[in-house]
Amino acid sequence: VQLVESGGGLVQAGGSLRLSCIASGFSFSRYDMSWHRQAPGKERELVAIISSEGGSTNYADSVKGRFTVSRDDAKNTVYLQMNSLKPEDTAVYYCYRRPRYWGQGTQVTVSS
């Protein structure tokens, strides 16, 4: 199993970024996928989850209405569209597949 994130960067508050996570080594469409983040000095937290085949999604309260998780099973890719970014969204963002597979993370920095 391999998960490779991309799309992070530096953006001003109010801006947008789209993260991508390309998966390999397993039957992607059969698994729920999720995004997590970890800010300096804080625990890693769940940001968004999308069910297998994209039937349902769920979000942390802090990102509801601003972030959208989606997937393209033909491309083995899960996305996180992040709009109206805030400085408190600054963190390393990770892609995850249960039971224990993490990507290497991509840094998102939002300046005020």
C-alpha positions as CSV (number, residue, x, y, z in Angstrom):
1,V,0.0,0.0,0.0
2,Q,1.3,3.4,-0.9
3,L,-0.3,6.8,-0.5
4,V,1.3,9.9,-2.0
5,E,-0.1,13.4,-1.2
6,S,0.5,16.5,-3.2
7,G,-0.9,20.0,-3.6
8,G,0.1,21.7,-0.3
9,G,1.7,25.1,-0.2
10,L,1.6,28.6,1.1
11,V,-1.6,30.6,0.6
12,Q,-3.1,33.8,2.1
13,A,-6.2,33.6,4.3
14,G,-9.3,33.3,2.3
15,G,-7.5,31.4,-0.5
16,S,-8.0,27.9,-1.8
17,L,-5.9,24.8,-2.3
18,R,-6.7,21.3,-3.6
19,L,-4.8,18.4,-2.2
20,S,-4.5,15.1,-4.0
21,C,-3.7,11.6,-2.7
22,I,-2.7,9.0,-5.2
23,A,-3.1,5.4,-3.9
24,S,-1.6,2.2,-5.1
25,G,-1.1,-1.4,-4.0
26,F,-4.8,-2.2,-3.2
27,S,-8.3,-2.1,-4.6
28,F,-8.9,1.6,-4.1
29,S,-12.6,1.6,-4.7
30,R,-13.3,-0.9,-1.9
31,Y,-12.0,1.4,0.9
32,D,-13.1,4.4,2.7
33,M,-10.5,7.1,2.5
34,S,-9.8,10.0,4.9
35,W,-7.8,13.2,5.3
36,H,-6.2,14.1,8.6
37,R,-4.1,17.0,9.7
38,Q,-1.6,17.8,12.4
39,A,-0.6,21.2,13.5
40,P,2.6,21.9,15.5
41,G,2.2,20.9,19.1
42,K,-1.2,19.4,18.5
43,E,-2.6,15.9,18.0
44,R,-3.4,14.6,14.6
45,E,-7.1,15.1,13.8
46,L,-9.6,13.8,11.3
47,V,-10.6,16.4,8.7
48,A,-12.8,14.5,6.3
49,I,-13.8,11.0,5.3
50,I,-15.3,9.6,2.1
51,S,-16.9,6.2,1.9
52,S,-16.0,3.6,-0.7
53,E,-17.4,4.6,-4.1
54,G,-18.1,8.0,-2.7
55,G,-21.5,7.3,-1.3
56,S,-21.1,9.4,1.8
57,T,-18.9,12.0,3.4
58,N,-18.3,13.4,6.8
59,Y,-16.3,16.4,8.1
60,A,-14.8,17.9,11.2
61,D,-17.0,20.8,12.5
62,S,-14.1,23.1,12.0
63,V,-14.0,22.6,8.2
64,K,-17.7,22.0,7.3
65,G,-18.9,24.3,4.5
66,R,-15.3,25.1,3.5
67,F,-13.7,21.8,2.6
68,T,-14.9,19.1,0.2
69,V,-13.6,15.6,-0.1
70,S,-14.1,13.6,-3.3
71,R,-12.6,10.7,-5.1
72,D,-12.0,9.4,-8.6
73,D,-11.8,5.6,-8.4
74,A,-10.6,5.5,-12.1
75,K,-7.5,7.4,-11.0
76,N,-7.1,5.9,-7.6
77,T,-7.1,9.4,-6.2
78,V,-8.8,11.1,-3.3
79,Y,-9.0,14.9,-3.2
80,L,-9.5,17.6,-0.6
81,Q,-10.7,20.9,-1.9
82,M,-10.1,23.6,0.7
83,N,-11.7,27.0,0.3
84,S,-11.9,30.0,2.6
85,L,-8.7,28.9,4.3
86,K,-7.8,30.3,7.7
87,P,-4.5,30.6,9.5
88,E,-5.7,27.9,11.9
89,D,-5.9,25.4,9.0
90,T,-2.1,25.5,8.9
91,A,-0.9,21.9,9.4
92,V,0.6,18.9,7.7
93,Y,-2.2,17.1,5.9
94,Y,-2.2,13.3,5.6
95,C,-4.1,10.8,3.5
96,Y,-5.1,7.6,5.4
97,R,-6.5,4.1,4.7
98,R,-7.4,1.8,7.5
99,P,-6.1,0.0,9.4
100,R,-2.7,1.8,9.5
101,Y,-1.6,3.2,6.2
102,W,-0.6,6.9,6.1
103,G,0.9,9.0,3.3
104,Q,4.0,11.1,3.9
105,G,2.0,14.3,4.4
106,T,1.9,17.7,2.6
107,Q,2.4,21.0,4.3
108,V,-0.4,23.6,4.1
109,T,0.5,27.1,5.5
110,V,-2.1,29.8,5.6
111,S,-0.8,33.3,6.2
112,S,-2.9,36.0,7.8
